[in-house]
């Protein structure tokens, strides 16, 4: 998604409302500016980055479940 905003004389930028809501950026929230070459990213600072990242990856079958299924197939083939 791409949005645009103008920088004020004081260097302030308005973060669009839908982006603020989606990323839980509220008045007083702290944000971090990260540079990647010529690209500048704004990211909310979170107290617990591990908890904030929980559930971001798609669920995958556990290795234990895969091993149990393989053992069942082996046993059925005996």
C-alpha positions as a Markdown table, in Angstrom:
| # | Residue | x | y | z |
|---|---|---|---|---|
| 1 | Unk | 0.0 | 0.0 | 0.0 |
| 2 | Unk | 1.2 | 3.5 | -0.8 |
| 3 | Unk | 0.1 | 6.8 | 0.8 |
| 4 | Unk | 1.5 | 10.3 | 0.5 |
| 5 | Unk | 1.8 | 13.1 | 3.0 |
| 6 | Unk | 3.5 | 16.5 | 2.9 |
| 7 | Unk | 6.2 | 17.6 | 5.3 |
| 8 | Unk | 5.4 | 20.8 | 7.2 |
| 9 | Unk | 7.9 | 23.7 | 7.8 |
| 10 | Unk | 8.6 | 22.2 | 11.2 |
| 11 | Unk | 9.4 | 18.8 | 9.6 |
| 12 | Unk | 6.2 | 17.1 | 10.8 |
| 13 | Unk | 4.3 | 14.5 | 8.7 |
| 14 | Unk | 0.7 | 13.4 | 9.1 |
| 15 | Unk | 0.4 | 9.6 | 9.3 |
| 16 | Unk | -2.9 | 8.6 | 7.5 |
| 17 | Unk | -5.6 | 7.5 | 9.9 |
| 18 | Unk | -6.1 | 4.1 | 8.5 |
| 19 | Unk | -2.4 | 3.3 | 8.9 |
| 20 | Unk | -2.4 | 4.7 | 12.5 |
| 21 | Unk | -5.4 | 2.5 | 13.4 |
| 22 | Unk | -4.0 | -0.7 | 11.7 |
| 23 | Unk | -0.6 | -0.3 | 13.6 |
| 24 | Unk | -2.1 | 1.0 | 16.8 |
| 25 | Unk | -0.3 | 4.4 | 16.6 |
| 26 | Unk | -2.0 | 6.7 | 19.0 |
| 27 | Unk | -1.2 | 10.2 | 20.3 |
| 28 | Unk | 2.0 | 9.9 | 22.4 |
| 29 | Unk | 3.1 | 6.7 | 20.6 |
| 30 | Unk | 6.8 | 6.5 | 19.8 |
| 31 | Unk | 7.9 | 5.7 | 16.3 |
| 32 | Unk | 11.3 | 4.8 | 14.8 |
| 33 | Unk | 12.7 | 6.0 | 11.5 |
| 34 | Unk | 14.8 | 3.4 | 9.7 |
| 35 | Unk | 16.8 | 4.1 | 6.5 |
| 36 | Unk | 17.3 | 1.5 | 3.8 |
| 37 | Unk | 19.4 | 3.4 | 1.2 |
| 38 | Unk | 17.2 | 6.1 | -0.2 |
| 39 | Unk | 14.0 | 4.6 | 1.5 |
| 40 | Unk | 12.9 | 5.9 | 4.9 |
| 41 | Unk | 10.5 | 3.7 | 6.9 |
| 42 | Unk | 8.5 | 4.7 | 9.9 |
| 43 | Unk | 7.8 | 1.9 | 12.4 |
| 44 | Unk | 6.0 | 2.0 | 15.8 |
| 45 | Unk | 8.2 | 1.2 | 18.8 |
| 46 | Unk | 6.8 | -1.7 | 20.8 |
| 47 | Unk | 7.6 | -2.5 | 24.4 |
| 48 | Unk | 7.8 | -6.3 | 23.7 |
| 49 | Unk | 8.8 | -7.0 | 20.1 |
| 50 | Unk | 8.5 | -10.7 | 20.5 |
| 51 | Unk | 4.8 | -10.4 | 21.7 |
| 52 | Unk | 4.1 | -7.9 | 18.9 |
| 53 | Unk | 5.4 | -10.4 | 16.3 |
| 54 | Unk | 3.5 | -13.4 | 17.7 |
| 55 | Unk | 1.1 | -14.8 | 15.1 |
| 56 | Unk | 2.7 | -13.0 | 12.1 |
| 57 | Unk | 3.9 | -16.1 | 10.5 |
| 58 | Unk | 1.5 | -18.5 | 8.9 |
| 59 | Unk | 0.8 | -21.6 | 11.1 |
| 60 | Unk | 2.8 | -24.6 | 10.0 |
| 61 | Unk | 2.5 | -28.2 | 11.2 |
| 62 | Unk | 4.8 | -28.9 | 14.1 |
| 63 | Unk | 7.7 | -31.2 | 13.6 |
| 64 | Unk | 6.3 | -33.5 | 16.3 |
| 65 | Unk | 3.0 | -33.8 | 14.3 |
| 66 | Unk | 4.9 | -34.6 | 11.1 |
| 67 | Unk | 7.0 | -37.2 | 12.9 |
| 68 | Unk | 3.9 | -38.9 | 14.4 |
| 69 | Unk | 2.2 | -39.0 | 11.0 |
| 70 | Unk | 5.3 | -40.5 | 9.5 |
| 71 | Unk | 5.4 | -43.2 | 12.2 |
| 72 | Unk | 1.7 | -44.0 | 11.6 |
| 73 | Unk | 2.4 | -44.5 | 7.9 |
| 74 | Unk | 5.4 | -46.6 | 8.6 |
| 75 | Unk | 3.4 | -48.8 | 11.0 |
| 76 | Unk | 0.5 | -49.1 | 8.5 |
| 77 | Unk | 3.0 | -50.3 | 5.9 |
| 78 | Unk | 4.5 | -53.0 | 8.0 |
